[in-house]
Amino acid sequence: MQKNLSIDDQTLTEIASLLALGILRWKQRQALQNKGLMARKALDFRAAGSIHVPQEQDNE
């Protein structure tokens, strides 16, 4: 048996608004976390994190 539930336009609009708000908050949290992560990586200038570049040798 299947019941047909009737939902009016106002209720659908409220549900859609709540879902959209939740998605926006979730995306904002992700953006803030990624921004903090990128800032920490971009400012990491320690020698241990750098790559080794061989120096040229003078044969004079």
C-alpha distance matrix in Angstrom:
0.0 3.7 6.7 9.9 12.7 16.1 19.1 22.5 25.3 27.3 24.6 24.1 27.9 28.3 25.8 27.7 31.0 30.2 29.1 32.2 34.4 33.1 33.9 37.3 38.2 37.2 39.4 42.2 42.2 42.4 45.2 47.2 46.9 47.9 50.8 52.1 51.9 53.7 56.4 57.1 57.4 59.6 62.0 62.5 66.1 67.1 69.3 67.1 64.4 66.8 67.6 71.0 73.2 76.3 79.6 82.1 85.3 88.7 91.0 94.2
3.7 0.0 3.8 6.5 9.4 12.7 15.6 19.0 21.7 23.8 21.2 20.5 24.3 24.8 22.4 24.1 27.5 26.9 25.8 28.9 31.1 30.0 30.8 34.1 35.1 34.3 36.4 39.2 39.4 39.6 42.3 44.3 44.2 45.3 48.0 49.4 49.4 51.1 53.7 54.6 55.0 56.9 59.4 60.1 63.7 64.8 67.1 65.0 62.2 64.5 65.4 68.9 71.0 74.2 77.4 79.9 83.2 86.5 88.9 92.0
6.7 3.8 0.0 3.8 6.1 9.5 12.5 15.9 18.9 20.8 18.2 18.1 21.9 22.2 20.2 22.3 25.4 24.9 24.3 27.4 29.4 28.6 29.7 32.8 33.8 33.4 35.5 38.1 38.4 39.0 41.5 43.4 43.6 44.8 47.3 48.8 49.0 50.7 53.1 54.2 54.8 56.6 59.0 59.9 63.5 64.7 67.2 65.2 62.4 64.8 65.9 69.4 71.5 74.8 77.9 80.5 83.8 87.1 89.6 92.6
9.9 6.5 3.8 0.0 3.8 6.4 9.6 12.8 15.7 17.9 15.7 15.3 19.1 19.9 18.2 20.0 23.2 23.1 22.6 25.4 27.6 27.3 28.2 31.1 32.4 32.3 34.2 36.7 37.4 38.0 40.2 42.3 42.7 43.8 46.1 47.8 48.2 49.7 52.1 53.4 53.9 55.6 58.0 59.1 62.7 64.1 66.7 64.9 61.9 64.1 65.2 68.9 70.8 74.1 77.1 79.6 83.0 86.3 88.8 91.8
12.7 9.4 6.1 3.8 0.0 3.7 6.4 9.9 13.0 14.7 12.2 12.3 16.1 16.5 15.0 17.2 20.1 19.9 19.9 22.7 24.6 24.4 25.7 28.5 29.6 29.7 31.8 34.1 34.8 35.7 37.9 39.7 40.3 41.6 43.8 45.4 46.0 47.5 49.7 51.1 51.9 53.4 55.8 56.9 60.6 62.1 64.7 63.1 60.2 62.4 63.7 67.4 69.3 72.8 75.7 78.2 81.7 84.9 87.6 90.4
16.1 12.7 9.5 6.4 3.7 0.0 3.8 6.6 9.8 11.8 10.1 10.4 13.9 14.8 14.0 16.0 18.7 19.2 19.5 21.9 23.9 24.3 25.6 27.9 29.3 29.8 31.7 33.7 34.8 35.9 37.8 39.6 40.6 41.8 43.7 45.5 46.3 47.7 49.7 51.4 52.2 53.5 55.9 57.3 60.9 62.6 65.3 63.8 60.8 63.0 64.3 68.0 69.9 73.4 76.2 78.7 82.2 85.3 88.0 90.8
19.1 15.6 12.5 9.6 6.4 3.8 0.0 3.8 6.7 8.3 6.4 6.8 10.2 11.1 10.5 12.5 15.1 15.7 16.3 18.5 20.4 21.0 22.4 24.6 26.0 26.8 28.5 30.4 31.7 32.8 34.6 36.4 37.5 38.8 40.5 42.3 43.3 44.7 46.6 48.3 49.3 50.5 52.7 54.3 57.9 59.6 62.5 61.1 58.1 60.2 61.7 65.4 67.2 70.8 73.5 76.0 79.5 82.6 85.5 88.1
22.5 19.0 15.9 12.8 9.9 6.6 3.8 0.0 3.8 5.6 5.5 6.5 8.8 10.3 11.0 12.5 14.5 15.8 16.9 18.5 20.3 21.6 23.0 24.6 26.2 27.5 29.0 30.6 32.2 33.5 34.9 36.7 38.2 39.4 40.8 42.8 44.0 45.2 46.9 48.8 49.9 50.9 53.1 54.9 58.4 60.4 63.3 62.1 59.1 61.1 62.6 66.4 68.0 71.7 74.2 76.7 80.3 83.2 86.2 88.7
25.3 21.7 18.9 15.7 13.0 9.8 6.7 3.8 0.0 3.8 5.5 5.1 6.1 8.7 9.9 10.5 12.2 14.3 15.4 16.3 18.2 20.0 21.1 22.3 24.3 25.7 26.9 28.4 30.3 31.6 32.7 34.5 36.3 37.3 38.5 40.7 42.0 42.9 44.6 46.8 47.8 48.5 50.8 52.7 56.2 58.3 61.2 60.3 57.1 58.9 60.5 64.2 65.8 69.4 71.8 74.3 77.9 80.7 83.7 86.2
27.3 23.8 20.8 17.9 14.7 11.8 8.3 5.6 3.8 0.0 3.8 5.5 5.1 6.2 8.7 9.9 10.5 12.4 14.3 15.3 16.4 18.4 20.0 21.0 22.6 24.4 25.7 26.8 28.7 30.4 31.4 32.9 34.8 36.1 37.1 39.1 40.7 41.8 43.2 45.3 46.6 47.3 49.4 51.4 54.9 57.0 60.1 59.2 56.1 58.0 59.8 63.6 65.2 68.9 71.2 73.8 77.4 80.2 83.3 85.7
24.6 21.2 18.2 15.7 12.2 10.1 6.4 5.5 5.5 3.8 0.0 3.8 5.4 5.1 6.2 8.6 9.8 10.6 12.3 14.2 15.3 16.6 18.5 20.0 21.2 22.7 24.4 25.7 27.2 28.8 30.3 31.7 33.3 34.8 36.1 37.8 39.3 40.6 42.1 44.0 45.3 46.3 48.3 50.1 53.7 55.6 58.6 57.5 54.6 56.7 58.4 62.2 64.0 67.6 70.1 72.7 76.3 79.2 82.3 84.8
24.1 20.5 18.1 15.3 12.3 10.4 6.8 6.5 5.1 5.5 3.8 0.0 3.8 5.4 5.1 6.1 8.5 9.9 10.6 12.1 14.1 15.4 16.5 18.2 20.0 21.1 22.5 24.2 25.9 27.1 28.5 30.3 31.8 32.9 34.4 36.4 37.6 38.7 40.5 42.4 43.4 44.4 46.7 48.4 51.9 53.9 56.8 55.7 52.6 54.6 56.1 59.9 61.6 65.2 67.7 70.3 73.8 76.8 79.7 82.3
27.9 24.3 21.9 19.1 16.1 13.9 10.2 8.8 6.1 5.1 5.4 3.8 0.0 3.8 5.5 5.1 6.1 8.7 9.9 10.4 12.1 14.2 15.4 16.3 18.3 19.9 21.0 22.3 24.4 25.8 26.7 28.5 30.3 31.4 32.5 34.7 36.1 37.0 38.6 40.8 41.9 42.6 44.8 46.8 50.2 52.4 55.4 54.5 51.4 53.2 54.9 58.7 60.2 63.9 66.3 68.8 72.4 75.3 78.3 80.7
28.3 24.8 22.2 19.9 16.5 14.8 11.1 10.3 8.7 6.2 5.1 5.4 3.8 0.0 3.8 5.5 5.1 6.2 8.6 9.8 10.5 12.3 14.3 15.3 16.5 18.4 20.0 21.0 22.6 24.5 25.7 27.0 28.8 30.3 31.4 33.2 34.8 36.0 37.4 39.4 40.7 41.6 43.6 45.5 49.1 51.1 54.2 53.2 50.2 52.3 54.2 58.0 59.7 63.4 65.8 68.5 72.0 74.9 78.0 80.4
25.8 22.4 20.2 18.2 15.0 14.0 10.5 11.0 9.9 8.7 6.2 5.1 5.5 3.8 0.0 3.8 5.4 5.2 6.2 8.6 9.9 10.7 12.4 14.3 15.5 16.6 18.5 20.0 21.3 22.8 24.4 26.0 27.3 28.8 30.3 32.0 33.3 34.6 36.3 38.1 39.3 40.4 42.5 44.2 47.8 49.6 52.6 51.4 48.4 50.6 52.3 56.1 57.9 61.6 64.1 66.8 70.3 73.3 76.3 78.9
27.7 24.1 22.3 20.0 17.2 16.0 12.5 12.5 10.5 9.9 8.6 6.1 5.1 5.5 3.8 0.0 3.8 5.5 5.1 6.1 8.5 9.9 10.6 12.2 14.3 15.3 16.5 18.3 20.1 21.2 22.4 24.4 25.9 26.9 28.3 30.4 31.6 32.6 34.4 36.5 37.4 38.3 40.6 42.4 45.9 47.9 50.8 49.8 46.7 48.6 50.2 54.0 55.7 59.3 61.8 64.3 67.9 70.8 73.8 76.4
31.0 27.5 25.4 23.2 20.1 18.7 15.1 14.5 12.2 10.5 9.8 8.5 6.1 5.1 5.4 3.8 0.0 3.8 5.5 5.1 6.1 8.6 9.9 10.5 12.2 14.2 15.3 16.4 18.4 20.0 20.9 22.5 24.4 25.7 26.7 28.7 30.3 31.3 32.7 34.8 36.1 36.8 38.9 40.9 44.4 46.5 49.6 48.8 45.7 47.6 49.5 53.3 54.9 58.6 60.9 63.6 67.1 70.0 73.1 75.5
30.2 26.9 24.9 23.1 19.9 19.2 15.7 15.8 14.3 12.4 10.6 9.9 8.7 6.2 5.2 5.5 3.8 0.0 3.8 5.4 5.1 6.2 8.7 9.9 10.6 12.3 14.3 15.3 16.6 18.5 19.9 21.2 22.7 24.4 25.6 27.2 28.8 30.2 31.6 33.4 34.8 35.9 37.8 39.6 43.2 45.1 48.2 47.2 44.2 46.4 48.4 52.2 54.0 57.7 60.1 62.9 66.4 69.4 72.5 74.9
29.1 25.8 24.3 22.6 19.9 19.5 16.3 16.9 15.4 14.3 12.3 10.6 9.9 8.6 6.2 5.1 5.5 3.8 0.0 3.8 5.4 5.1 6.3 8.7 10.0 10.6 12.4 14.3 15.5 16.7 18.4 20.1 21.3 22.6 24.3 26.1 27.2 28.5 30.3 32.1 33.1 34.3 36.5 38.1 41.7 43.5 46.4 45.3 42.3 44.4 46.1 49.9 51.7 55.4 57.9 60.6 64.1 67.1 70.2 72.7
32.2 28.9 27.4 25.4 22.7 21.9 18.5 18.5 16.3 15.3 14.2 12.1 10.4 9.8 8.6 6.1 5.1 5.4 3.8 0.0 3.8 5.4 5.1 6.2 8.7 9.9 10.6 12.3 14.3 15.4 16.4 18.4 20.1 21.0 22.3 24.5 25.8 26.7 28.4 30.5 31.5 32.3 34.6 36.4 39.9 42.0 45.0 44.1 40.9 42.8 44.6 48.3 50.0 53.7 56.1 58.7 62.2 65.2 68.2 70.7
34.4 31.1 29.4 27.6 24.6 23.9 20.4 20.3 18.2 16.4 15.3 14.1 12.1 10.5 9.9 8.5 6.1 5.1 5.4 3.8 0.0 3.8 5.5 5.1 6.2 8.6 9.9 10.5 12.4 14.3 15.3 16.5 18.5 20.0 20.9 22.7 24.4 25.6 26.9 28.9 30.3 31.2 33.1 35.1 38.6 40.6 43.8 43.0 40.0 42.0 44.0 47.8 49.6 53.3 55.6 58.4 61.9 64.8 67.9 70.3
33.1 30.0 28.6 27.3 24.4 24.3 21.0 21.6 20.0 18.4 16.6 15.4 14.2 12.3 10.7 9.9 8.6 6.2 5.1 5.4 3.8 0.0 3.8 5.5 5.2 6.1 8.6 9.9 10.7 12.4 14.3 15.5 16.7 18.4 19.9 21.4 22.7 24.3 25.9 27.5 28.8 30.1 32.0 33.6 37.3 39.0 42.1 41.0 38.1 40.4 42.4 46.2 48.1 51.8 54.3 57.1 60.5 63.6 66.7 69.2
33.9 30.8 29.7 28.2 25.7 25.6 22.4 23.0 21.1 20.0 18.5 16.5 15.4 14.3 12.4 10.6 9.9 8.7 6.3 5.1 5.5 3.8 0.0 3.8 5.5 5.1 6.1 8.5 9.9 10.6 12.2 14.3 15.4 16.4 18.1 20.1 21.1 22.3 24.2 26.0 26.9 28.1 30.3 31.9 35.5 37.4 40.3 39.2 36.2 38.2 40.0 43.7 45.6 49.2 51.7 54.4 57.9 60.9 64.0 66.5
37.3 34.1 32.8 31.1 28.5 27.9 24.6 24.6 22.3 21.0 20.0 18.2 16.3 15.3 14.3 12.2 10.5 9.9 8.7 6.2 5.1 5.5 3.8 0.0 3.8 5.4 5.1 6.1 8.7 9.9 10.4 12.3 14.3 15.2 16.2 18.4 19.9 20.8 22.3 24.5 25.6 26.4 28.5 30.5 33.9 36.1 39.1 38.4 35.3 37.2 39.1 42.9 44.6 48.4 50.6 53.3 56.9 59.7 62.9 65.3
38.2 35.1 33.8 32.4 29.6 29.3 26.0 26.2 24.3 22.6 21.2 20.0 18.3 16.5 15.5 14.3 12.2 10.6 10.0 8.7 6.2 5.2 5.5 3.8 0.0 3.8 5.5 5.0 6.2 8.7 9.8 10.6 12.4 14.2 15.2 16.7 18.4 19.9 21.1 22.9 24.5 25.5 27.3 29.1 32.7 34.6 37.8 37.0 34.1 36.3 38.5 42.3 44.2 48.0 50.2 53.1 56.5 59.5 62.7 65.0
37.2 34.3 33.4 32.3 29.7 29.8 26.8 27.5 25.7 24.4 22.7 21.1 19.9 18.4 16.6 15.3 14.2 12.3 10.6 9.9 8.6 6.1 5.1 5.4 3.8 0.0 3.8 5.4 5.2 6.3 8.7 10.1 10.8 12.4 14.2 15.7 16.7 18.3 20.1 21.6 22.8 24.2 26.2 27.6 31.3 33.0 36.0 34.9 32.0 34.3 36.3 40.1 42.1 45.8 48.2 51.1 54.5 57.6 60.7 63.2
39.4 36.4 35.5 34.2 31.8 31.7 28.5 29.0 26.9 25.7 24.4 22.5 21.0 20.0 18.5 16.5 15.3 14.3 12.4 10.6 9.9 8.6 6.1 5.1 5.5 3.8 0.0 3.8 5.5 5.1 6.1 8.6 9.9 10.4 12.1 14.3 15.2 16.2 18.1 20.1 20.9 22.0 24.3 25.9 29.4 31.5 34.4 33.5 30.4 32.3 34.2 38.0 39.8 43.5 45.9 48.6 52.1 55.1 58.2 60.7
42.2 39.2 38.1 36.7 34.1 33.7 30.4 30.6 28.4 26.8 25.7 24.2 22.3 21.0 20.0 18.3 16.4 15.3 14.3 12.3 10.5 9.9 8.5 6.1 5.0 5.4 3.8 0.0 3.8 5.4 5.1 6.2 8.6 9.9 10.4 12.4 14.2 15.2 16.4 18.5 20.0 20.7 22.6 24.6 28.1 30.3 33.4 32.8 29.8 31.8 34.0 37.8 39.6 43.4 45.5 48.4 51.8 54.7 57.9 60.2
42.2 39.4 38.4 37.4 34.8 34.8 31.7 32.2 30.3 28.7 27.2 25.9 24.4 22.6 21.3 20.1 18.4 16.6 15.5 14.3 12.4 10.7 9.9 8.7 6.2 5.2 5.5 3.8 0.0 3.8 5.5 5.2 6.2 8.6 9.9 10.8 12.4 14.2 15.5 16.9 18.5 19.9 21.5 23.1 26.8 28.5 31.7 30.9 28.1 30.4 32.8 36.5 38.6 42.3 44.6 47.6 51.0 53.9 57.2 59.5
42.4 39.6 39.0 38.0 35.7 35.9 32.8 33.5 31.6 30.4 28.8 27.1 25.8 24.5 22.8 21.2 20.0 18.5 16.7 15.4 14.3 12.4 10.6 9.9 8.7 6.3 5.1 5.4 3.8 0.0 3.8 5.5 5.1 6.1 8.5 10.0 10.5 12.1 14.1 15.5 16.5 18.0 20.1 21.4 25.1 26.8 29.8 28.8 25.8 28.0 30.0 33.8 35.8 39.6 42.0 44.9 48.3 51.3 54.5 57.0
45.2 42.3 41.5 40.2 37.9 37.8 34.6 34.9 32.7 31.4 30.3 28.5 26.7 25.7 24.4 22.4 20.9 19.9 18.4 16.4 15.3 14.3 12.2 10.4 9.8 8.7 6.1 5.1 5.5 3.8 0.0 3.8 5.5 5.1 6.0 8.6 9.8 10.4 12.1 14.3 15.2 16.0 18.2 20.1 23.5 25.7 28.8 28.2 25.0 26.9 29.0 32.8 34.5 38.3 40.5 43.3 46.8 49.7 52.9 55.2
47.2 44.3 43.4 42.3 39.7 39.6 36.4 36.7 34.5 32.9 31.7 30.3 28.5 27.0 26.0 24.4 22.5 21.2 20.1 18.4 16.5 15.5 14.3 12.3 10.6 10.1 8.6 6.2 5.2 5.5 3.8 0.0 3.8 5.5 5.0 6.2 8.6 9.9 10.5 12.5 14.3 15.2 16.7 18.7 22.2 24.3 27.6 27.1 24.3 26.4 28.9 32.7 34.5 38.3 40.4 43.4 46.7 49.6 52.9 55.1
46.9 44.2 43.6 42.7 40.3 40.6 37.5 38.2 36.3 34.8 33.3 31.8 30.3 28.8 27.3 25.9 24.4 22.7 21.3 20.1 18.5 16.7 15.4 14.3 12.4 10.8 9.9 8.6 6.2 5.1 5.5 3.8 0.0 3.8 5.4 5.3 6.2 8.6 10.0 10.9 12.5 14.3 15.8 17.0 20.8 22.4 25.6 24.7 21.9 24.3 26.8 30.5 32.7 36.5 38.7 41.8 45.1 48.1 51.3 53.7
47.9 45.3 44.8 43.8 41.6 41.8 38.8 39.4 37.3 36.1 34.8 32.9 31.4 30.3 28.8 26.9 25.7 24.4 22.6 21.0 20.0 18.4 16.4 15.2 14.2 12.4 10.4 9.9 8.6 6.1 5.1 5.5 3.8 0.0 3.8 5.4 5.0 6.0 8.5 9.9 10.5 12.0 14.3 15.6 19.1 21.0 24.0 23.2 20.1 22.1 24.3 28.1 30.0 33.8 36.1 39.1 42.4 45.4 48.6 51.0
50.8 48.0 47.3 46.1 43.8 43.7 40.5 40.8 38.5 37.1 36.1 34.4 32.5 31.4 30.3 28.3 26.7 25.6 24.3 22.3 20.9 19.9 18.1 16.2 15.2 14.2 12.1 10.4 9.9 8.5 6.0 5.0 5.4 3.8 0.0 3.8 5.4 5.2 6.1 8.7 9.9 10.4 12.3 14.4 17.8 20.2 23.3 23.1 20.1 21.8 24.3 28.0 29.7 33.5 35.5 38.5 41.8 44.6 48.0 50.2
52.1 49.4 48.8 47.8 45.4 45.5 42.3 42.8 40.7 39.1 37.8 36.4 34.7 33.2 32.0 30.4 28.7 27.2 26.1 24.5 22.7 21.4 20.1 18.4 16.7 15.7 14.3 12.4 10.8 10.0 8.6 6.2 5.3 5.4 3.8 0.0 3.8 5.5 5.1 6.3 8.7 9.9 10.9 12.6 16.2 18.1 21.5 21.2 18.6 20.8 23.6 27.2 29.3 33.0 35.0 38.2 41.4 44.2 47.6 49.8
51.9 49.4 49.0 48.2 46.0 46.3 43.3 44.0 42.0 40.7 39.3 37.6 36.1 34.8 33.3 31.6 30.3 28.8 27.2 25.8 24.4 22.7 21.1 19.9 18.4 16.7 15.2 14.2 12.4 10.5 9.8 8.6 6.2 5.0 5.4 3.8 0.0 3.8 5.5 5.3 6.3 8.6 10.2 11.0 14.7 16.3 19.4 18.7 15.8 18.2 20.8 24.5 26.7 30.4 32.6 35.8 39.0 42.0 45.3 47.6
53.7 51.1 50.7 49.7 47.5 47.7 44.7 45.2 42.9 41.8 40.6 38.7 37.0 36.0 34.6 32.6 31.3 30.2 28.5 26.7 25.6 24.3 22.3 20.8 19.9 18.3 16.2 15.2 14.2 12.1 10.4 9.9 8.6 6.0 5.2 5.5 3.8 0.0 3.8 5.4 5.1 5.9 8.6 10.0 13.3 15.7 18.5 18.3 15.1 16.7 19.1 22.9 24.7 28.5 30.5 33.5 36.9 39.8 43.1 45.4
56.4 53.7 53.1 52.1 49.7 49.7 46.6 46.9 44.6 43.2 42.1 40.5 38.6 37.4 36.3 34.4 32.7 31.6 30.3 28.4 26.9 25.9 24.2 22.3 21.1 20.1 18.1 16.4 15.5 14.1 12.1 10.5 10.0 8.5 6.1 5.1 5.5 3.8 0.0 3.8 5.5 5.2 6.2 8.7 11.9 14.5 17.7 18.1 15.3 16.9 19.8 23.3 25.0 28.8 30.5 33.6 36.8 39.6 43.0 45.1
57.1 54.6 54.2 53.4 51.1 51.4 48.3 48.8 46.8 45.3 44.0 42.4 40.8 39.4 38.1 36.5 34.8 33.4 32.1 30.5 28.9 27.5 26.0 24.5 22.9 21.6 20.1 18.5 16.9 15.5 14.3 12.5 10.9 9.9 8.7 6.3 5.3 5.4 3.8 0.0 3.8 5.6 5.5 6.3 10.0 11.8 15.2 15.2 12.7 14.9 18.1 21.5 23.7 27.4 29.2 32.5 35.6 38.5 41.8 44.0
57.4 55.0 54.8 53.9 51.9 52.2 49.3 49.9 47.8 46.6 45.3 43.4 41.9 40.7 39.3 37.4 36.1 34.8 33.1 31.5 30.3 28.8 26.9 25.6 24.5 22.8 20.9 20.0 18.5 16.5 15.2 14.3 12.5 10.5 9.9 8.7 6.3 5.1 5.5 3.8 0.0 3.8 5.5 5.3 8.7 10.7 13.5 13.3 10.2 12.1 14.9 18.5 20.6 24.4 26.4 29.6 32.8 35.8 39.1 41.4
59.6 56.9 56.6 55.6 53.4 53.5 50.5 50.9 48.5 47.3 46.3 44.4 42.6 41.6 40.4 38.3 36.8 35.9 34.3 32.3 31.2 30.1 28.1 26.4 25.5 24.2 22.0 20.7 19.9 18.0 16.0 15.2 14.3 12.0 10.4 9.9 8.6 5.9 5.2 5.6 3.8 0.0 3.8 5.7 8.0 11.1 13.8 14.5 11.4 12.2 15.0 18.5 20.0 23.8 25.4 28.5 31.8 34.5 37.9 40.0
62.0 59.4 59.0 58.0 55.8 55.9 52.7 53.1 50.8 49.4 48.3 46.7 44.8 43.6 42.5 40.6 38.9 37.8 36.5 34.6 33.1 32.0 30.3 28.5 27.3 26.2 24.3 22.6 21.5 20.1 18.2 16.7 15.8 14.3 12.3 10.9 10.2 8.6 6.2 5.5 5.5 3.8 0.0 3.8 6.0 9.0 12.3 13.5 11.1 12.2 15.6 18.7 20.3 24.0 25.3 28.5 31.6 34.2 37.7 39.6
62.5 60.1 59.9 59.1 56.9 57.3 54.3 54.9 52.7 51.4 50.1 48.4 46.8 45.5 44.2 42.4 40.9 39.6 38.1 36.4 35.1 33.6 31.9 30.5 29.1 27.6 25.9 24.6 23.1 21.4 20.1 18.7 17.0 15.6 14.4 12.6 11.0 10.0 8.7 6.3 5.3 5.7 3.8 0.0 3.8 5.8 9.1 9.8 7.6 9.3 12.9 16.0 18.1 21.7 23.3 26.7 29.6 32.4 35.9 37.9
66.1 63.7 63.5 62.7 60.6 60.9 57.9 58.4 56.2 54.9 53.7 51.9 50.2 49.1 47.8 45.9 44.4 43.2 41.7 39.9 38.6 37.3 35.5 33.9 32.7 31.3 29.4 28.1 26.8 25.1 23.5 22.2 20.8 19.1 17.8 16.2 14.7 13.3 11.9 10.0 8.7 8.0 6.0 3.8 0.0 3.8 6.5 8.5 7.0 7.4 11.1 13.6 15.4 18.9 20.1 23.5 26.3 29.0 32.5 34.4
67.1 64.8 64.7 64.1 62.1 62.6 59.6 60.4 58.3 57.0 55.6 53.9 52.4 51.1 49.6 47.9 46.5 45.1 43.5 42.0 40.6 39.0 37.4 36.1 34.6 33.0 31.5 30.3 28.5 26.8 25.7 24.3 22.4 21.0 20.2 18.1 16.3 15.7 14.5 11.8 10.7 11.1 9.0 5.8 3.8 0.0 3.8 5.5 5.6 6.9 10.6 12.6 15.1 18.2 19.6 23.2 25.7 28.5 31.8 33.9
69.3 67.1 67.2 66.7 64.7 65.3 62.5 63.3 61.2 60.1 58.6 56.8 55.4 54.2 52.6 50.8 49.6 48.2 46.4 45.0 43.8 42.1 40.3 39.1 37.8 36.0 34.4 33.4 31.7 29.8 28.8 27.6 25.6 24.0 23.3 21.5 19.4 18.5 17.7 15.2 13.5 13.8 12.3 9.1 6.5 3.8 0.0 3.8 5.3 5.2 8.2 9.4 12.0 14.8 16.2 19.9 22.2 25.1 28.4 30.5
67.1 65.0 65.2 64.9 63.1 63.8 61.1 62.1 60.3 59.2 57.5 55.7 54.5 53.2 51.4 49.8 48.8 47.2 45.3 44.1 43.0 41.0 39.2 38.4 37.0 34.9 33.5 32.8 30.9 28.8 28.2 27.1 24.7 23.2 23.1 21.2 18.7 18.3 18.1 15.2 13.3 14.5 13.5 9.8 8.5 5.5 3.8 0.0 3.8 5.6 8.1 9.6 13.0 15.6 17.7 21.5 23.6 26.9 29.8 32.3
64.4 62.2 62.4 61.9 60.2 60.8 58.1 59.1 57.1 56.1 54.6 52.6 51.4 50.2 48.4 46.7 45.7 44.2 42.3 40.9 40.0 38.1 36.2 35.3 34.1 32.0 30.4 29.8 28.1 25.8 25.0 24.3 21.9 20.1 20.1 18.6 15.8 15.1 15.3 12.7 10.2 11.4 11.1 7.6 7.0 5.6 5.3 3.8 0.0 3.8 6.8 9.6 12.7 16.0 18.3 21.9 24.5 27.8 30.8 33.4
66.8 64.5 64.8 64.1 62.4 63.0 60.2 61.1 58.9 58.0 56.7 54.6 53.2 52.3 50.6 48.6 47.6 46.4 44.4 42.8 42.0 40.4 38.2 37.2 36.3 34.3 32.3 31.8 30.4 28.0 26.9 26.4 24.3 22.1 21.8 20.8 18.2 16.7 16.9 14.9 12.1 12.2 12.2 9.3 7.4 6.9 5.2 5.6 3.8 0.0 3.8 6.7 9.2 12.7 14.9 18.4 21.2 24.4 27.5 30.0
67.6 65.4 65.9 65.2 63.7 64.3 61.7 62.6 60.5 59.8 58.4 56.1 54.9 54.2 52.3 50.2 49.5 48.4 46.1 44.6 44.0 42.4 40.0 39.1 38.5 36.3 34.2 34.0 32.8 30.0 29.0 28.9 26.8 24.3 24.3 23.6 20.8 19.1 19.8 18.1 14.9 15.0 15.6 12.9 11.1 10.6 8.2 8.1 6.8 3.8 0.0 3.8 6.4 9.8 12.6 15.9 18.8 22.2 25.0 27.8
71.0 68.9 69.4 68.9 67.4 68.0 65.4 66.4 64.2 63.6 62.2 59.9 58.7 58.0 56.1 54.0 53.3 52.2 49.9 48.3 47.8 46.2 43.7 42.9 42.3 40.1 38.0 37.8 36.5 33.8 32.8 32.7 30.5 28.1 28.0 27.2 24.5 22.9 23.3 21.5 18.5 18.5 18.7 16.0 13.6 12.6 9.4 9.6 9.6 6.7 3.8 0.0 3.8 6.4 9.3 12.7 15.3 18.8 21.6 24.4
73.2 71.0 71.5 70.8 69.3 69.9 67.2 68.0 65.8 65.2 64.0 61.6 60.2 59.7 57.9 55.7 54.9 54.0 51.7 50.0 49.6 48.1 45.6 44.6 44.2 42.1 39.8 39.6 38.6 35.8 34.5 34.5 32.7 30.0 29.7 29.3 26.7 24.7 25.0 23.7 20.6 20.0 20.3 18.1 15.4 15.1 12.0 13.0 12.7 9.2 6.4 3.8 0.0 3.8 6.4 9.5 12.5 15.9 18.8 21.6
76.3 74.2 74.8 74.1 72.8 73.4 70.8 71.7 69.4 68.9 67.6 65.2 63.9 63.4 61.6 59.3 58.6 57.7 55.4 53.7 53.3 51.8 49.2 48.4 48.0 45.8 43.5 43.4 42.3 39.6 38.3 38.3 36.5 33.8 33.5 33.0 30.4 28.5 28.8 27.4 24.4 23.8 24.0 21.7 18.9 18.2 14.8 15.6 16.0 12.7 9.8 6.4 3.8 0.0 3.8 6.6 9.2 12.7 15.3 18.3
79.6 77.4 77.9 77.1 75.7 76.2 73.5 74.2 71.8 71.2 70.1 67.7 66.3 65.8 64.1 61.8 60.9 60.1 57.9 56.1 55.6 54.3 51.7 50.6 50.2 48.2 45.9 45.5 44.6 42.0 40.5 40.4 38.7 36.1 35.5 35.0 32.6 30.5 30.5 29.2 26.4 25.4 25.3 23.3 20.1 19.6 16.2 17.7 18.3 14.9 12.6 9.3 6.4 3.8 0.0 3.8 6.4 9.6 12.7 15.3
82.1 79.9 80.5 79.6 78.2 78.7 76.0 76.7 74.3 73.8 72.7 70.3 68.8 68.5 66.8 64.3 63.6 62.9 60.6 58.7 58.4 57.1 54.4 53.3 53.1 51.1 48.6 48.4 47.6 44.9 43.3 43.4 41.8 39.1 38.5 38.2 35.8 33.5 33.6 32.5 29.6 28.5 28.5 26.7 23.5 23.2 19.9 21.5 21.9 18.4 15.9 12.7 9.5 6.6 3.8 0.0 3.8 6.6 9.6 12.2
85.3 83.2 83.8 83.0 81.7 82.2 79.5 80.3 77.9 77.4 76.3 73.8 72.4 72.0 70.3 67.9 67.1 66.4 64.1 62.2 61.9 60.5 57.9 56.9 56.5 54.5 52.1 51.8 51.0 48.3 46.8 46.7 45.1 42.4 41.8 41.4 39.0 36.9 36.8 35.6 32.8 31.8 31.6 29.6 26.3 25.7 22.2 23.6 24.5 21.2 18.8 15.3 12.5 9.2 6.4 3.8 0.0 3.8 6.3 9.2
88.7 86.5 87.1 86.3 84.9 85.3 82.6 83.2 80.7 80.2 79.2 76.8 75.3 74.9 73.3 70.8 70.0 69.4 67.1 65.2 64.8 63.6 60.9 59.7 59.5 57.6 55.1 54.7 53.9 51.3 49.7 49.6 48.1 45.4 44.6 44.2 42.0 39.8 39.6 38.5 35.8 34.5 34.2 32.4 29.0 28.5 25.1 26.9 27.8 24.4 22.2 18.8 15.9 12.7 9.6 6.6 3.8 0.0 3.8 5.7
91.0 88.9 89.6 88.8 87.6 88.0 85.5 86.2 83.7 83.3 82.3 79.7 78.3 78.0 76.3 73.8 73.1 72.5 70.2 68.2 67.9 66.7 64.0 62.9 62.7 60.7 58.2 57.9 57.2 54.5 52.9 52.9 51.3 48.6 48.0 47.6 45.3 43.1 43.0 41.8 39.1 37.9 37.7 35.9 32.5 31.8 28.4 29.8 30.8 27.5 25.0 21.6 18.8 15.3 12.7 9.6 6.3 3.8 0.0 3.8
94.2 92.0 92.6 91.8 90.4 90.8 88.1 88.7 86.2 85.7 84.8 82.3 80.7 80.4 78.9 76.4 75.5 74.9 72.7 70.7 70.3 69.2 66.5 65.3 65.0 63.2 60.7 60.2 59.5 57.0 55.2 55.1 53.7 51.0 50.2 49.8 47.6 45.4 45.1 44.0 41.4 40.0 39.6 37.9 34.4 33.9 30.5 32.3 33.4 30.0 27.8 24.4 21.6 18.3 15.3 12.2 9.2 5.7 3.8 0.0
